[in-house]
């Protein structure tokens, strides 16, 4: 079985019931440019995965590399399903896709600065090997 890449740190988790009294306005959108995933972008700061969703660690290096190549080749990327709560924008479907794109932007496939902060610098050897596997693609 191929080693899976852990991208769980790319989009924080939150409970649907979380209320933080943040006052923001966001219009509905039909496109989701990759710029939305860059640090400092207000959309990126609002993205959350619901607590009930599986961890974002089910893709191996080949799957991530193939997905990124598809994106770079302007191939069709399946739709995302997002839900706007009073506090966040929840990623209902598309968490692996968005996390892979953010990992590519940040060059963090489970072993970089975002992941190290998320896991308090406790990155497993398996996670390091999986991240290193992307260097071969």
N, CA, C and O atoms as CSV, one atom per row, in Angstrom:
chain,resi,resn,atom,element,x,y,z
A,1,UNK,N,N,0.843,-1.181,0.000
A,1,UNK,CA,C,0.000,0.000,0.000
A,1,UNK,C,C,0.889,1.244,0.000
A,1,UNK,O,O,1.840,1.332,0.776
A,2,UNK,N,N,0.579,2.198,-0.865
A,2,UNK,CA,C,1.371,3.420,-0.982
A,2,UNK,C,C,1.203,4.291,0.267
A,2,UNK,O,O,0.156,4.299,0.914
A,3,UNK,N,N,2.255,5.007,0.570
A,3,UNK,CA,C,2.217,5.930,1.694
A,3,UNK,C,C,1.313,7.101,1.355
A,3,UNK,O,O,1.395,7.664,0.263
A,4,UNK,N,N,0.462,7.461,2.280
A,4,UNK,CA,C,-0.481,8.555,2.079
A,4,UNK,C,C,0.125,9.866,2.563
A,4,UNK,O,O,0.869,9.893,3.543
A,5,UNK,N,N,-0.201,10.952,1.865
A,5,UNK,CA,C,0.298,12.281,2.219
A,5,UNK,C,C,-0.704,12.934,3.158
A,5,UNK,O,O,-1.899,12.970,2.864
A,6,UNK,N,N,-0.228,13.448,4.280
A,6,UNK,CA,C,-1.108,14.069,5.266
A,6,UNK,C,C,-1.211,15.568,4.992
A,6,UNK,O,O,-0.255,16.314,5.204
A,7,UNK,N,N,-2.373,15.997,4.522
A,7,UNK,CA,C,-2.634,17.403,4.202
A,7,UNK,C,C,-3.620,18.020,5.189
A,7,UNK,O,O,-4.228,19.048,4.891
A,8,UNK,N,N,-3.783,17.413,6.347
A,8,UNK,CA,C,-4.801,17.863,7.300
A,8,UNK,C,C,-4.557,19.278,7.822
A,8,UNK,O,O,-5.501,19.935,8.261
A,9,UNK,N,N,-3.334,19.754,7.787
A,9,UNK,CA,C,-3.026,21.092,8.311
A,9,UNK,C,C,-3.398,22.212,7.335
A,9,UNK,O,O,-3.385,23.383,7.717
A,10,UNK,N,N,-3.723,21.881,6.100
A,10,UNK,CA,C,-3.934,22.917,5.083
A,10,UNK,C,C,-5.222,23.714,5.274
A,10,UNK,O,O,-5.269,24.901,4.950
A,11,UNK,N,N,-6.262,23.074,5.795
A,11,UNK,CA,C,-7.527,23.763,6.070
A,11,UNK,C,C,-7.929,23.405,7.494
A,11,UNK,O,O,-8.154,22.231,7.789
A,12,UNK,N,N,-8.026,24.386,8.379
A,12,UNK,CA,C,-8.383,24.098,9.773
A,12,UNK,C,C,-9.779,23.487,9.887
A,12,UNK,O,O,-10.603,23.626,8.983
A,13,UNK,N,N,-10.028,22.824,10.987
A,13,UNK,CA,C,-11.345,22.242,11.268
A,13,UNK,C,C,-12.131,23.161,12.192
A,13,UNK,O,O,-11.561,23.955,12.941
A,14,UNK,N,N,-13.433,23.036,12.123
A,14,UNK,CA,C,-14.305,23.769,13.044
A,14,UNK,C,C,-15.631,23.030,13.127
A,14,UNK,O,O,-15.982,22.253,12.240
A,15,UNK,N,N,-16.349,23.280,14.186
A,15,UNK,CA,C,-17.680,22.729,14.397
A,15,UNK,C,C,-18.684,23.638,13.684
A,15,UNK,O,O,-18.534,24.860,13.693
A,16,UNK,N,N,-19.691,23.047,13.076
A,16,UNK,CA,C,-20.737,23.840,12.428
A,16,UNK,C,C,-21.349,24.864,13.369
A,16,UNK,O,O,-21.746,25.947,12.941
A,17,UNK,N,N,-21.426,24.528,14.636
A,17,UNK,CA,C,-22.093,25.395,15.608
A,17,UNK,C,C,-21.211,26.542,16.090
A,17,UNK,O,O,-21.670,27.384,16.862
A,18,UNK,N,N,-19.963,26.590,15.653
A,18,UNK,CA,C,-19.046,27.635,16.103
A,18,UNK,C,C,-19.550,29.009,15.694
A,18,UNK,O,O,-19.868,29.251,14.530
A,19,UNK,N,N,-19.614,29.881,16.651
A,19,UNK,CA,C,-19.988,31.278,16.413
A,19,UNK,C,C,-18.872,32.144,16.962
A,19,UNK,O,O,-18.530,32.031,18.139
A,20,UNK,N,N,-18.301,33.001,16.140
A,20,UNK,CA,C,-17.234,33.852,16.661
A,20,UNK,C,C,-17.558,35.341,16.523
A,20,UNK,O,O,-16.690,36.189,16.730
A,21,UNK,N,N,-18.792,35.651,16.177
A,21,UNK,CA,C,-19.260,37.037,16.060
A,21,UNK,C,C,-18.461,37.858,15.061
A,21,UNK,O,O,-18.428,39.085,15.152
A,22,UNK,N,N,-17.821,37.196,14.112
A,22,UNK,CA,C,-17.129,37.906,13.051
A,22,UNK,C,C,-18.170,38.461,12.099
A,22,UNK,O,O,-19.068,37.744,11.655
A,23,UNK,N,N,-18.046,39.715,11.795
A,23,UNK,CA,C,-18.980,40.339,10.875
A,23,UNK,C,C,-18.333,40.415,9.504
A,23,UNK,O,O,-17.467,41.258,9.272
A,24,UNK,N,N,-18.740,39.548,8.600
A,24,UNK,CA,C,-18.196,39.591,7.254
A,24,UNK,C,C,-19.324,39.436,6.250
A,24,UNK,O,O,-20.367,38.847,6.536
A,25,UNK,N,N,-19.087,39.971,5.089
A,25,UNK,CA,C,-20.033,39.852,4.003
A,25,UNK,C,C,-19.307,39.202,2.844
A,25,UNK,O,O,-18.194,39.592,2.491
A,26,UNK,N,N,-19.945,38.214,2.261
A,26,UNK,CA,C,-19.353,37.554,1.105
A,26,UNK,C,C,-20.476,37.232,0.133
A,26,UNK,O,O,-21.512,36.683,0.509
A,27,UNK,N,N,-20.251,37.580,-1.105
A,27,UNK,CA,C,-21.222,37.273,-2.141
A,27,UNK,C,C,-21.036,35.826,-2.585
A,27,UNK,O,O,-19.962,35.243,-2.433
A,28,UNK,N,N,-22.097,35.268,-3.130
A,28,UNK,CA,C,-21.977,33.942,-3.719
A,28,UNK,C,C,-20.995,34.016,-4.873
A,28,UNK,O,O,-20.906,35.037,-5.554
A,29,UNK,N,N,-20.262,32.941,-5.094
A,29,UNK,CA,C,-19.335,32.946,-6.215
A,29,UNK,C,C,-19.450,31.646,-6.986
A,29,UNK,O,O,-19.761,30.595,-6.428
A,30,UNK,N,N,-19.191,31.741,-8.283
A,30,UNK,CA,C,-19.282,30.566,-9.145
A,30,UNK,C,C,-17.904,30.038,-9.516
A,30,UNK,O,O,-17.780,28.908,-9.989
A,31,UNK,N,N,-16.877,30.835,-9.308
A,31,UNK,CA,C,-15.501,30.425,-9.568
A,31,UNK,C,C,-14.721,30.491,-8.264
A,31,UNK,O,O,-15.039,31.271,-7.366
A,32,UNK,N,N,-13.707,29.666,-8.183
A,32,UNK,CA,C,-12.861,29.659,-6.996
A,32,UNK,C,C,-11.413,29.749,-7.472
A,32,UNK,O,O,-10.744,28.726,-7.621
A,33,UNK,N,N,-10.923,30.979,-7.713
A,33,UNK,CA,C,-9.543,31.119,-8.196
A,33,UNK,C,C,-8.543,30.633,-7.149
A,33,UNK,O,O,-8.798,30.710,-5.947
A,34,UNK,N,N,-7.416,30.138,-7.617
A,34,UNK,CA,C,-6.395,29.622,-6.707
A,34,UNK,C,C,-5.896,30.710,-5.760
A,34,UNK,O,O,-5.398,30.403,-4.678
A,35,UNK,N,N,-6.023,31.955,-6.148
A,35,UNK,CA,C,-5.618,33.066,-5.271
A,35,UNK,C,C,-6.380,33.041,-3.946
A,35,UNK,O,O,-5.904,33.584,-2.949
A,36,UNK,N,N,-7.564,32.412,-3.929
A,36,UNK,CA,C,-8.326,32.286,-2.680
A,36,UNK,C,C,-7.603,31.444,-1.635
A,36,UNK,O,O,-7.940,31.505,-0.452
A,37,UNK,N,N,-6.614,30.663,-2.055
A,37,UNK,CA,C,-5.901,29.783,-1.135
A,37,UNK,C,C,-4.597,30.390,-0.625
A,37,UNK,O,O,-3.914,29.795,0.209
A,38,UNK,N,N,-4.256,31.565,-1.125
A,38,UNK,CA,C,-3.002,32.188,-0.708
A,38,UNK,C,C,-3.144,32.829,0.661
A,38,UNK,O,O,-4.219,33.300,1.032
A,39,UNK,N,N,-2.035,32.843,1.413
A,39,UNK,CA,C,-2.025,33.492,2.721
A,39,UNK,C,C,-2.428,34.951,2.571
A,39,UNK,O,O,-2.032,35.626,1.621
A,40,UNK,N,N,-3.212,35.420,3.515
A,40,UNK,CA,C,-3.670,36.803,3.499
A,40,UNK,C,C,-4.969,37.005,2.757
A,40,UNK,O,O,-5.600,38.052,2.899
A,41,UNK,N,N,-5.388,36.023,1.964
A,41,UNK,CA,C,-6.650,36.151,1.252
A,41,UNK,C,C,-7.793,35.942,2.243
A,41,UNK,O,O,-7.795,34.953,2.977
A,42,UNK,N,N,-8.768,36.860,2.277
A,42,UNK,CA,C,-9.854,36.717,3.257
A,42,UNK,C,C,-10.659,35.421,3.110
A,42,UNK,O,O,-11.144,34.889,4.109
A,43,UNK,N,N,-10.808,34.909,1.896
A,43,UNK,CA,C,-11.532,33.646,1.711
A,43,UNK,C,C,-10.766,32.514,2.395
A,43,UNK,O,O,-11.366,31.707,3.105
A,44,UNK,N,N,-9.448,32.444,2.191
A,44,UNK,CA,C,-8.638,31.390,2.788
A,44,UNK,C,C,-8.729,31.393,4.304
A,44,UNK,O,O,-8.759,30.336,4.935
A,45,UNK,N,N,-8.774,32.581,4.885
A,45,UNK,CA,C,-8.839,32.651,6.349
A,45,UNK,C,C,-10.176,32.169,6.891
A,45,UNK,O,O,-10.277,31.820,8.067
A,46,UNK,N,N,-11.204,32.146,6.049
A,46,UNK,CA,C,-12.530,31.694,6.477
A,46,UNK,C,C,-12.788,30.213,6.210
A,46,UNK,O,O,-13.732,29.645,6.760
A,47,UNK,N,N,-11.967,29.582,5.377
A,47,UNK,CA,C,-12.193,28.174,5.034
A,47,UNK,C,C,-11.999,27.269,6.241
A,47,UNK,O,O,-11.043,27.420,7.002
A,48,UNK,N,N,-12.916,26.332,6.403
A,48,UNK,CA,C,-12.843,25.322,7.463
A,48,UNK,C,C,-13.381,24.013,6.927
A,48,UNK,O,O,-14.240,23.988,6.046
A,49,UNK,N,N,-12.858,22.915,7.478
A,49,UNK,CA,C,-13.426,21.592,7.234
A,49,UNK,C,C,-14.326,21.278,8.421
A,49,UNK,O,O,-13.951,21.552,9.561
A,50,UNK,N,N,-15.494,20.716,8.183
A,50,UNK,CA,C,-16.349,20.311,9.310
A,50,UNK,C,C,-15.666,19.216,10.131
A,50,UNK,O,O,-14.951,18.371,9.592
A,51,UNK,N,N,-15.898,19.247,11.427
A,51,UNK,CA,C,-15.305,18.258,12.334
A,51,UNK,C,C,-15.616,16.818,11.926
A,51,UNK,O,O,-14.802,15.921,12.145
A,52,UNK,N,N,-16.777,16.598,11.340
A,52,UNK,CA,C,-17.197,15.228,11.056
A,52,UNK,C,C,-16.537,14.622,9.819
A,52,UNK,O,O,-16.675,13.421,9.585
A,53,UNK,N,N,-15.831,15.411,9.030
A,53,UNK,CA,C,-15.233,14.869,7.818
A,53,UNK,C,C,-13.960,14.087,8.118
A,53,UNK,O,O,-13.273,14.340,9.108
A,54,UNK,N,N,-13.668,13.142,7.248
A,54,UNK,CA,C,-12.458,12.333,7.397
A,54,UNK,C,C,-11.221,13.222,7.336
A,54,UNK,O,O,-11.264,14.352,6.849
A,55,UNK,N,N,-10.125,12.683,7.842
A,55,UNK,CA,C,-8.871,13.408,7.763
A,55,UNK,C,C,-8.455,13.552,6.303
A,55,UNK,O,O,-8.845,12.756,5.449
A,56,UNK,N,N,-7.670,14.563,6.038
A,56,UNK,CA,C,-7.222,14.821,4.672
A,56,UNK,C,C,-5.885,14.112,4.472
A,56,UNK,O,O,-4.842,14.752,4.337
A,57,UNK,N,N,-5.934,12.798,4.457
A,57,UNK,CA,C,-4.712,12.007,4.322
A,57,UNK,C,C,-4.954,10.721,3.528
A,57,UNK,O,O,-4.369,9.681,3.832
A,58,UNK,N,N,-5.805,10.795,2.524
A,58,UNK,CA,C,-6.167,9.596,1.772
A,58,UNK,C,C,-5.559,9.540,0.378
A,58,UNK,O,O,-5.813,8.592,-0.365
A,59,UNK,N,N,-4.757,10.543,0.006
A,59,UNK,CA,C,-4.134,10.543,-1.311
A,59,UNK,C,C,-2.659,10.207,-1.171
A,59,UNK,O,O,-2.000,10.634,-0.223
A,60,UNK,N,N,-2.150,9.441,-2.120
A,60,UNK,CA,C,-0.717,9.155,-2.128
A,60,UNK,C,C,-0.018,10.201,-3.014
A,60,UNK,O,O,-0.690,10.977,-3.692
A,61,UNK,N,N,1.317,10.226,-3.014
A,61,UNK,CA,C,2.036,11.237,-3.795
A,61,UNK,C,C,1.652,11.249,-5.277
A,61,UNK,O,O,1.555,12.315,-5.884
A,62,UNK,N,N,1.433,10.067,-5.859
A,62,UNK,CA,C,1.055,9.996,-7.275
A,62,UNK,C,C,-0.278,10.691,-7.531
A,62,UNK,O,O,-0.422,11.415,-8.516
A,63,UNK,N,N,-1.258,10.473,-6.643
A,63,UNK,CA,C,-2.568,11.103,-6.816
A,63,UNK,C,C,-2.467,12.629,-6.717
A,63,UNK,O,O,-3.104,13.349,-7.485
A,64,UNK,N,N,-1.672,13.108,-5.777
A,64,UNK,CA,C,-1.518,14.559,-5.625
A,64,UNK,C,C,-0.816,15.137,-6.851
A,64,UNK,O,O,-1.247,16.155,-7.392
A,65,UNK,N,N,0.259,14.492,-7.289
A,65,UNK,CA,C,0.992,14.978,-8.456
A,65,UNK,C,C,0.102,14.982,-9.700
A,65,UNK,O,O,0.152,15.923,-10.491
A,66,UNK,N,N,-0.700,13.951,-9.877
A,66,UNK,CA,C,-1.609,13.877,-11.021
A,66,UNK,C,C,-2.647,14.986,-10.953
A,66,UNK,O,O,-2.957,15.612,-11.966
A,67,UNK,N,N,-3.185,15.231,-9.761
A,67,UNK,CA,C,-4.177,16.296,-9.600
A,67,UNK,C,C,-3.563,17.665,-9.903
A,67,UNK,O,O,-4.163,18.466,-10.620
A,68,UNK,N,N,-2.379,17.939,-9.366
A,68,UNK,CA,C,-1.721,19.232,-9.610
A,68,UNK,C,C,-1.420,19.392,-11.100
A,68,UNK,O,O,-1.611,20.472,-11.659
A,69,UNK,N,N,-0.952,18.328,-11.742
A,69,UNK,CA,C,-0.692,18.376,-13.183
A,69,UNK,C,C,-1.974,18.678,-13.954
A,69,UNK,O,O,-1.952,19.453,-14.910
A,70,UNK,N,N,-3.079,18.079,-13.550
A,70,UNK,CA,C,-4.377,18.354,-14.195
A,70,UNK,C,C,-4.755,19.814,-14.050
A,70,UNK,O,O,-5.235,20.441,-14.995
A,71,UNK,N,N,-4.537,20.348,-12.863
A,71,UNK,CA,C,-4.823,21.765,-12.629
A,71,UNK,C,C,-3.951,22.642,-13.536
A,71,UNK,O,O,-4.450,23.565,-14.179
A,72,UNK,N,N,-2.661,22.349,-13.583
A,72,UNK,CA,C,-1.732,23.148,-14.392
A,72,UNK,C,C,-2.025,23.040,-15.885
A,72,UNK,O,O,-1.746,23.965,-16.649
A,73,UNK,N,N,-2.591,21.900,-16.297
A,73,UNK,CA,C,-2.965,21.695,-17.702
A,73,UNK,C,C,-4.353,22.243,-18.016
A,73,UNK,O,O,-4.875,22.034,-19.111
A,74,UNK,N,N,-4.951,22.947,-17.048
A,74,UNK,CA,C,-6.284,23.552,-17.212
A,74,UNK,C,C,-7.368,22.521,-17.500
A,74,UNK,O,O,-8.348,22.818,-18.184
A,75,UNK,N,N,-7.193,21.322,-16.983
A,75,UNK,CA,C,-8.222,20.303,-17.134
A,75,UNK,C,C,-9.368,20.592,-16.169
A,75,UNK,O,O,-9.226,21.369,-15.225
A,76,UNK,N,N,-10.483,19.963,-16.423
A,76,UNK,CA,C,-11.656,20.146,-15.583
A,76,UNK,C,C,-11.382,19.641,-14.174
A,76,UNK,O,O,-10.941,18.507,-13.989
A,77,UNK,N,N,-11.644,20.482,-13.186
A,77,UNK,CA,C,-11.540,20.112,-11.779
A,77,UNK,C,C,-12.979,20.020,-11.263
A,77,UNK,O,O,-13.751,20.962,-11.445
A,78,UNK,N,N,-13.355,18.913,-10.628
A,78,UNK,CA,C,-14.734,18.787,-10.152
A,78,UNK,C,C,-15.140,19.936,-9.237
A,78,UNK,O,O,-14.304,20.554,-8.578
A,79,UNK,N,N,-16.413,20.200,-9.214
A,79,UNK,CA,C,-16.964,21.286,-8.404
A,79,UNK,C,C,-16.673,21.094,-6.927
A,79,UNK,O,O,-16.475,19.982,-6.438
A,80,UNK,N,N,-16.656,22.213,-6.249
A,80,UNK,CA,C,-16.544,22.228,-4.794
A,80,UNK,C,C,-17.932,22.448,-4.227
A,80,UNK,O,O,-18.776,23.081,-4.862
A,81,UNK,N,N,-18.167,21.933,-3.049
A,81,UNK,CA,C,-19.393,22.258,-2.331
A,81,UNK,C,C,-18.972,22.975,-1.061
A,81,UNK,O,O,-18.326,22.401,-0.185
A,82,UNK,N,N,-19.352,24.236,-0.982
A,82,UNK,CA,C,-19.014,25.080,0.160
A,82,UNK,C,C,-20.300,25.528,0.832
A,82,UNK,O,O,-21.323,25.696,0.170
A,83,UNK,N,N,-20.254,25.721,2.132
A,83,UNK,CA,C,-21.408,26.198,2.882
A,83,UNK,C,C,-20.968,27.347,3.777
A,83,UNK,O,O,-20.023,27.211,4.555
A,84,UNK,N,N,-21.648,28.464,3.666
A,84,UNK,CA,C,-21.317,29.640,4.458
A,84,UNK,C,C,-22.153,29.642,5.732
A,84,UNK,O,O,-23.381,29.714,5.689
A,85,UNK,N,N,-21.462,29.562,6.863
A,85,UNK,CA,C,-22.137,29.695,8.154
A,85,UNK,C,C,-22.006,31.147,8.584
A,85,UNK,O,O,-21.536,31.984,7.815
A,86,UNK,N,N,-22.415,31.444,9.794
A,86,UNK,CA,C,-22.277,32.811,10.284
A,86,UNK,C,C,-20.824,33.163,10.603
A,86,UNK,O,O,-20.491,34.335,10.776
A,87,UNK,N,N,-19.952,32.139,10.681
A,87,UNK,CA,C,-18.560,32.388,11.052
A,87,UNK,C,C,-17.536,31.978,9.994
A,87,UNK,O,O,-16.484,32.606,9.881
A,88,UNK,N,N,-17.830,30.937,9.221
A,88,UNK,CA,C,-16.836,30.373,8.318
A,88,UNK,C,C,-17.455,29.964,6.989
A,88,UNK,O,O,-18.672,30.003,6.808
A,89,UNK,N,N,-16.583,29.572,6.066
A,89,UNK,CA,C,-16.984,28.912,4.828
A,89,UNK,C,C,-16.519,27.466,4.959
A,89,UNK,O,O,-15.319,27.194,4.926
A,90,UNK,N,N,-17.458,26.544,5.107
A,90,UNK,CA,C,-17.131,25.139,5.301
A,90,UNK,C,C,-16.986,24.432,3.958
A,90,UNK,O,O,-17.800,24.615,3.052
A,91,UNK,N,N,-15.938,23.624,3.848
A,91,UNK,CA,C,-15.693,22.817,2.658
A,91,UNK,C,C,-16.394,21.477,2.881
A,91,UNK,O,O,-15.903,20.615,3.610
A,92,UNK,N,N,-17.543,21.324,2.243
A,92,UNK,CA,C,-18.329,20.104,2.384
A,92,UNK,C,C,-17.784,19.025,1.447
A,92,UNK,O,O,-17.679,17.862,1.834
A,93,UNK,N,N,-17.442,19.402,0.235
A,93,UNK,CA,C,-16.840,18.476,-0.718
A,93,UNK,C,C,-15.720,19.210,-1.440
A,93,UNK,O,O,-15.925,20.308,-1.959
A,94,UNK,N,N,-14.552,18.614,-1.473
A,94,UNK,CA,C,-13.413,19.214,-2.152
A,94,UNK,C,C,-12.243,19.495,-1.229
A,94,UNK,O,O,-11.291,20.171,-1.618
A,95,UNK,N,N,-12.306,18.980,-0.012
A,95,UNK,CA,C,-11.238,19.232,0.952
A,95,UNK,C,C,-9.879,18.726,0.488
A,95,UNK,O,O,-8.873,19.413,0.666
A,96,UNK,N,N,-9.831,17.534,-0.103
A,96,UNK,CA,C,-8.552,17.016,-0.588
A,96,UNK,C,C,-8.044,17.867,-1.750
A,96,UNK,O,O,-6.851,18.162,-1.828
A,97,UNK,N,N,-8.935,18.260,-2.645
A,97,UNK,CA,C,-8.512,19.065,-3.803
A,97,UNK,C,C,-7.965,20.417,-3.354
A,97,UNK,O,O,-6.887,20.827,-3.785
A,98,UNK,N,N,-8.705,21.109,-2.489
A,98,UNK,CA,C,-8.235,22.411,-2.010
A,98,UNK,C,C,-6.958,22.284,-1.183
A,98,UNK,O,O,-6.060,23.119,-1.290
A,99,UNK,N,N,-6.879,21.247,-0.365
A,99,UNK,CA,C,-5.678,21.041,0.452
A,99,UNK,C,C,-4.465,20.741,-0.419
A,99,UNK,O,O,-3.368,21.224,-0.135
A,100,UNK,N,N,-4.645,19.952,-1.474
A,100,UNK,CA,C,-3.530,19.650,-2.385
A,100,UNK,C,C,-3.050,20.918,-3.079
A,100,UNK,O,O,-1.846,21.126,-3.234
A,101,UNK,N,N,-3.982,21.762,-3.495
A,101,UNK,CA,C,-3.585,23.018,-4.145
A,101,UNK,C,C,-2.869,23.953,-3.171
A,101,UNK,O,O,-1.877,24.586,-3.531
A,102,UNK,N,N,-3.368,24.037,-1.949
A,102,UNK,CA,C,-2.696,24.881,-0.962
A,102,UNK,C,C,-1.322,24.304,-0.622
A,102,UNK,O,O,-0.361,25.057,-0.464
A,103,UNK,N,N,-1.218,22.992,-0.509
A,103,UNK,CA,C,0.077,22.358,-0.244
A,103,UNK,C,C,1.066,22.696,-1.357
A,103,UNK,O,O,2.242,22.947,-1.090
A,104,UNK,N,N,0.596,22.703,-2.589
A,104,UNK,CA,C,1.446,23.046,-3.730
A,104,UNK,C,C,1.897,24.505,-3.644
A,104,UNK,O,O,3.070,24.806,-3.864
A,105,UNK,N,N,0.969,25.408,-3.325
A,105,UNK,CA,C,1.310,26.826,-3.180
A,105,UNK,C,C,2.353,27.014,-2.086
A,105,UNK,O,O,3.324,27.749,-2.262
A,106,UNK,N,N,2.144,26.348,-0.965
A,106,UNK,CA,C,2.987,26.542,0.223
A,106,UNK,C,C,4.214,25.619,0.257
A,106,UNK,O,O,5.078,25.763,1.123
A,107,UNK,N,N,4.287,24.671,-0.689
A,107,UNK,CA,C,5.330,23.650,-0.682
A,107,UNK,C,C,5.373,22.950,0.674
A,107,UNK,O,O,6.424,22.807,1.299
A,108,UNK,N,N,4.201,22.527,1.096
A,108,UNK,CA,C,4.049,21.855,2.398
A,108,UNK,C,C,3.130,20.651,2.199
A,108,UNK,O,O,1.905,20.773,2.198
A,109,UNK,N,N,3.751,19.500,2.032
A,109,UNK,CA,C,2.996,18.266,1.815
A,109,UNK,C,C,2.968,17.414,3.071
A,109,UNK,O,O,3.083,16.190,3.007
A,110,UNK,N,N,2.816,18.064,4.199
A,110,UNK,CA,C,2.724,17.361,5.468
A,110,UNK,C,C,3.976,17.450,6.307
A,110,UNK,O,O,4.034,16.900,7.407
A,111,UNK,N,N,4.997,18.151,5.787
A,111,UNK,CA,C,6.246,18.262,6.542
A,111,UNK,C,C,6.801,19.685,6.578
A,111,UNK,O,O,7.877,19.914,7.130
A,112,UNK,N,N,6.082,20.635,5.997
A,112,UNK,CA,C,6.548,22.025,5.931
A,112,UNK,C,C,6.124,22.849,7.130
A,112,UNK,O,O,5.616,22.307,8.112
A,113,UNK,N,N,6.330,24.153,7.056
A,113,UNK,CA,C,6.068,25.037,8.200
A,113,UNK,C,C,4.631,25.014,8.722
A,113,UNK,O,O,4.419,25.042,9.934
A,114,UNK,N,N,3.647,24.966,7.830
A,114,UNK,CA,C,2.251,24.951,8.274
A,114,UNK,C,C,1.969,23.652,9.032
A,114,UNK,O,O,1.365,23.665,10.105
A,115,UNK,N,N,2.411,22.538,8.461
A,115,UNK,CA,C,2.205,21.230,9.115
A,115,UNK,C,C,2.991,21.136,10.415
A,115,UNK,O,O,2.488,20.604,11.405
A,116,UNK,N,N,4.211,21.644,10.422
A,116,UNK,CA,C,5.000,21.582,11.648
A,116,UNK,C,C,4.328,22.368,12.774
A,116,UNK,O,O,4.308,21.923,13.922
A,117,UNK,N,N,3.784,23.530,12.443
A,117,UNK,CA,C,3.069,24.306,13.464
A,117,UNK,C,C,1.816,23.556,13.925
A,117,UNK,O,O,1.533,23.486,15.121
A,118,UNK,N,N,1.076,23.002,12.979
A,118,UNK,CA,C,-0.161,22.283,13.269
A,118,UNK,C,C,0.102,21.085,14.185
A,118,UNK,O,O,-0.679,20.811,15.097
A,119,UNK,N,N,1.205,20.375,13.939
A,119,UNK,CA,C,1.529,19.177,14.705
A,119,UNK,C,C,2.603,19.425,15.773
A,119,UNK,O,O,3.235,18.481,16.245
A,120,UNK,N,N,2.807,20.675,16.148
A,120,UNK,CA,C,3.795,21.024,17.185
A,120,UNK,C,C,5.162,20.384,16.915
A,120,UNK,O,O,5.797,19.838,17.817
A,121,UNK,N,N,5.596,20.465,15.661
A,121,UNK,CA,C,6.897,19.929,15.230
A,121,UNK,C,C,7.037,18.422,15.410
A,121,UNK,O,O,8.155,17.906,15.412
A,122,UNK,N,N,5.933,17.712,15.559
A,122,UNK,CA,C,5.960,16.262,15.725
A,122,UNK,C,C,5.473,15.593,14.436
A,122,UNK,O,O,4.362,15.066,14.383
A,123,UNK,N,N,6.307,15.622,13.411
A,123,UNK,CA,C,5.972,15.040,12.112
A,123,UNK,C,C,6.536,13.618,12.072
A,123,UNK,O,O,7.727,13.410,12.305
A,124,UNK,N,N,5.690,12.662,11.782
A,124,UNK,CA,C,6.126,11.261,11.778
A,124,UNK,C,C,7.071,10.985,10.601
A,124,UNK,O,O,7.081,11.714,9.610
A,125,UNK,N,N,7.852,9.929,10.734
A,125,UNK,CA,C,8.739,9.512,9.648
A,125,UNK,C,C,7.926,9.136,8.402
A,125,UNK,O,O,8.348,9.402,7.277
A,126,UNK,N,N,6.752,8.512,8.611
A,126,UNK,CA,C,5.886,8.170,7.476
A,126,UNK,C,C,5.439,9.412,6.725
A,126,UNK,O,O,5.425,9.430,5.495
A,127,UNK,N,N,5.073,10.454,7.473
A,127,UNK,CA,C,4.641,11.701,6.838
A,127,UNK,C,C,5.795,12.341,6.074
A,127,UNK,O,O,5.590,12.877,4.985
A,128,UNK,N,N,6.979,12.293,6.616
A,128,UNK,CA,C,8.158,12.844,5.924
A,128,UNK,C,C,8.454,12.065,4.642
A,128,UNK,O,O,8.774,12.657,3.611
A,129,UNK,N,N,8.347,10.734,4.711
A,129,UNK,CA,C,8.580,9.910,3.517
A,129,UNK,C,C,7.536,10.200,2.441
A,129,UNK,O,O,7.863,10.292,1.257
A,130,UNK,N,N,6.275,10.342,2.863
A,130,UNK,CA,C,5.212,10.623,1.894
A,130,UNK,C,C,5.447,11.977,1.226
A,130,UNK,O,O,5.300,12.105,0.011
A,131,UNK,N,N,5.811,12.983,2.015
A,131,UNK,CA,C,6.092,14.314,1.457
A,131,UNK,C,C,7.290,14.249,0.513
A,131,UNK,O,O,7.288,14.876,-0.546
A,132,UNK,N,N,8.289,13.504,0.893
A,132,UNK,CA,C,9.481,13.356,0.042
A,132,UNK,C,C,9.115,12.647,-1.260
A,132,UNK,O,O,9.753,12.874,-2.289
A,133,UNK,N,N,8.099,11.794,-1.223
A,133,UNK,CA,C,7.665,11.090,-2.428
A,133,UNK,C,C,7.197,12.029,-3.511
A,133,UNK,O,O,7.213,11.667,-4.688
A,134,UNK,N,N,6.783,13.213,-3.148
A,134,UNK,CA,C,6.341,14.183,-4.158
A,134,UNK,C,C,7.524,14.798,-4.888
A,134,UNK,O,O,7.357,15.333,-5.984
A,135,UNK,N,N,8.698,14.733,-4.312
A,135,UNK,CA,C,9.891,15.234,-4.998
A,135,UNK,C,C,10.215,14.431,-6.254
A,135,UNK,O,O,10.872,14.929,-7.169
A,136,UNK,N,N,9.747,13.187,-6.288
A,136,UNK,CA,C,10.017,12.317,-7.432
A,136,UNK,C,C,9.053,12.550,-8.595
A,136,UNK,O,O,9.238,11.986,-9.673
A,137,UNK,N,N,8.053,13.355,-8.390
A,137,UNK,CA,C,7.075,13.601,-9.443
A,137,UNK,C,C,7.397,14.887,-10.067
A,137,UNK,O,O,6.706,15.314,-10.992
